[in-house]
């Protein structure tokens, strides 16, 4: 399941509806290169019991990476270079 980081609380409802139609094994967060912090992804992962596995931070294939929970949490609370 790919979650748009800019979706906000609507993402949780969308994810719940999506999983009614198909099985979801992993979550990817897209558009983390913008101003959105993607915090809704944690709520979705908890609600679905599904891990966050990948993040997208740009438009190129090379901007898609495995999820690093420590770096993600640091980015929620610190500006770049502060952590």
Order of alpha helices (4+ residues) and beta strands (2+ residues): beta-alpha-beta-alpha-beta-beta-alpha
